[in-house]
Amino acid sequence: MFSTERVHPTMSSPVEEAVKVLAEFEADLERIKAESVDAKKRLSKLVADEGDKAMKLALAKAHDVAAKQVQKAREDAEQEASSIADRGNEELSRLKERISKRSEEALRLVSEHLLGD
């Protein structure tokens, strides 16, 4: 049998060319497959990182909202407590005034009774 190299040393046979093209194609496919696996890893990491960032941002915003609501509730409670204290002081003043009036009247009545008036 004759080899094509002996007949045409500079020319390859169509089968050799096909094998060469298929080998190059297979190498390209392997390279693309490796690149896609790497891209998938990078994308997964990016998605995880962005998810973490979004979660941290949401938690920070929720904390800010909660802190503002607590502050508002505290201010409202302090205002209400102040209002209640003011009403209590007014009532106490009125009670002291009534006690003072009654004390004077009671003293007068006791004096009258003791003196026989």
Phi and psi in degrees as a GROMACS rama.xvg file:
@    title "Ramachandran Plot"
@    xaxis  label "Phi"
@    yaxis  label "Psi"
@TYPE xy
-103.347  139.926  PHE-2
-90.8491  146.966  SER-3
-69.5286  -23.5899  THR-4
-67.6765  -32.6766  GLU-5
-73.9516  -34.4056  ARG-6
-78.327  -50.1988  VAL-7
-129.61  88.4855  HIS-8
-63.2879  -24.3564  PRO-9
-93.7707  -13.2241  THR-10
-107.234  141.118  MET-11
-98.1506  160.469  SER-12
-78.8234  158.049  SER-13
-58.6477  -34.5827  PRO-14
-66.6319  -43.3555  VAL-15
-63.4257  -40.6069  GLU-16
-62.9746  -43.3349  GLU-17
-62.6436  -43.4878  ALA-18
-63.2288  -43.0912  VAL-19
-61.6366  -45.8865  LYS-20
-63.3331  -43.0233  VAL-21
-64.9631  -38.3628  LEU-22
-64.5557  -42.8755  ALA-23
-64.3401  -40.9246  GLU-24
-62.9571  -43.2646  PHE-25
-63.7334  -41.0359  GLU-26
-63.7453  -41.035  ALA-27
-62.9238  -42.3599  ASP-28
-62.2557  -42.7094  LEU-29
-63.2906  -41.3719  GLU-30
-63.9317  -44.7939  ARG-31
-63.7409  -40.9335  ILE-32
-61.881  -44.8665  LYS-33
-63.4757  -41.6144  ALA-34
-64.453  -39.1224  GLU-35
-68.8274  -37.0076  SER-36
-63.7151  -43.5715  VAL-37
-64.2584  -42.5987  ASP-38
-63.8449  -38.5217  ALA-39
-63.1392  -42.1063  LYS-40
-63.1144  -45.3592  LYS-41
-63.181  -41.3939  ARG-42
-65.7694  -42.7877  LEU-43
-60.6835  -42.7267  SER-44
-65.0963  -42.8583  LYS-45
-60.8936  -44.7587  LEU-46
-62.4826  -44.1839  VAL-47
-62.7827  -43.6513  ALA-48
-63.0935  -44.518  ASP-49
-66.2845  -37.553  GLU-50
-62.0562  -43.254  GLY-51
-62.0343  -43.8423  ASP-52
-61.0462  -45.2886  LYS-53
-62.9956  -41.4704  ALA-54
-65.2747  -43.3111  MET-55
-63.7153  -40.6832  LYS-56
-64.5215  -44.3012  LEU-57
-62.8036  -42.1188  ALA-58
-64.3784  -40.3955  LEU-59
-63.6594  -42.7145  ALA-60
-65.732  -42.339  LYS-61
-62.0406  -40.0736  ALA-62
-63.7366  -42.9786  HIS-63
-62.1064  -44.609  ASP-64
-62.3352  -45.6378  VAL-65
-62.865  -41.8107  ALA-66
-63.1886  -40.2011  ALA-67
-66.0809  -39.7902  LYS-68
-66.5581  -40.4595  GLN-69
-63.8771  -43.9666  VAL-70
-61.1652  -43.6138  GLN-71
-63.8974  -43.4352  LYS-72
-62.8854  -41.0044  ALA-73
-62.4148  -45.6795  ARG-74
-62.6235  -43.2058  GLU-75
-62.8461  -42.5785  ASP-76
-64.942  -40.7976  ALA-77
-64.9718  -39.3519  GLU-78
-65.9775  -43.5734  GLN-79
-64.6435  -41.9125  GLU-80
-62.3863  -40.8806  ALA-81
-63.6621  -41.8911  SER-82
-64.0725  -42.6059  SER-83
-64.3532  -42.381  ILE-84
-62.7849  -41.2322  ALA-85
-62.0658  -45.0252  ASP-86
-62.7981  -40.6866  ARG-87
-62.7647  -41.8469  GLY-88
-64.4229  -38.779  ASN-89
-63.2169  -45.1622  GLU-90
-62.7163  -42.1233  GLU-91
-61.7415  -42.7493  LEU-92
-60.8211  -44.7616  SER-93
-63.8715  -39.8312  ARG-94
-65.3843  -43.0292  LEU-95
-62.1143  -39.3846  LYS-96
-64.1878  -43.6248  GLU-97
-65.2496  -41.0906  ARG-98
-62.5061  -43.2677  ILE-99
-60.6559  -45.1718  SER-100
-63.3825  -43.8561  LYS-101
-68.1729  -35.2232  ARG-102
-63.8749  -43.4668  SER-103
-62.1772  -43.3499  GLU-104
-66.4999  -41.5539  GLU-105
-63.7179  -42.4855  ALA-106
-61.7511  -41.4786  LEU-107
-63.6164  -45.5407  ARG-108
-63.9204  -41.4535  LEU-109
-65.6319  -42.0471  VAL-110
-61.678  -45.7767  SER-111
-60.1369  -42.4371  GLU-112
-66.7294  -42.5436  HIS-113
-71.3669  -33.6298  LEU-114
-86.8625  -8.95754  LEU-115
76.2573  28.9074  GLY-116
